Each structure stands twice: as structure tokens, then as C-alpha cells.
Amino acid sequence: MQHLEIEYNLNCLMSVISSCSRLEATLLGRSVHCHAIKSLACESVSVANSLIDMYGKSGKLNSARRIFSRTQKDTVTWNVL
């Protein structure tokens, strides 16, 4: 999407993270996480919830816990954990 200069929104980013989780594409998911950090999208509770879910399902519990401790929490955040 970046190479094609296509704009994205938070919903698109959450869908990509969720897809990485379902496909067990952890390396791609980590790349998307890096992009989210650079674009400040990680400040979104919904994106953070998707990242916690992805890392939790892939067994990267330290990464999931780190994101959990740095984000605002809502009901979904506690359920994802």
C-alpha cells in the first residue's frame, strides 16, 4: 500500500494485523507493528487490541504484555488479554 501511495485508516490497519494473526504471519505482523509505531497509530486502543491479540496468539506473551501495559484499557483490551 505504501509503494502504491494508497492511504489507509485505522480500520485497514486493524484488518491487516488481524489477518497476520490468523495466517500466523508473525514477521509480517511485526512489520505492520513497526509501521503503526511510526505513524502513531499505536495510540489507538483498537490497534493496540489487535496487536495484543496477534502477539498473544503467536505465543509472544512478553510483547503482548508490553503493549497492554502501555495502552489505555477498555473492555475489549481486558477480554483480548
Summary of the structure (lengths in Angstrom):
residues: 81
radius of gyration: 11.9
end to end distance: 29.7
largest distance: 36.2
contacts: 219
relative contact order: 0.15
helix: 72%
strand: 0%
